[in-house]
Amino acid sequence: MRLDKYLKVSRLIKRRTVANEACDAGRVSVNGKVVKASYDVKVGDVIEIGFGNKTVKAEVTMIADSTKKEEAKEMYRYL
């Protein structure tokens, strides 16, 4: 699954366009490398997102094409 879609489905970022812009600006890294929105996310990847002066780090635990709001938190684990 593409990184921008994963960020939206898991609700780490609310909209796919915002996720895409964050990737283009270099604020998203996977396993320590800055990646593009087209990066293929795999279970076990560690995603780091920079929101202004705050950084969020999460490990991918599950990949699903769509989820309910309550189940979205099961797709990742905060580090």
Buried (B, 14 or more C-beta within 10 A) or exposed (E): BBBBBBBBBBEBBEEBEEBBBBBEEEBBBBEEEEBEBEBEBEEEBBBBBBEEEEEBEBEBEEBEEEBEEEEBEEBBEEE
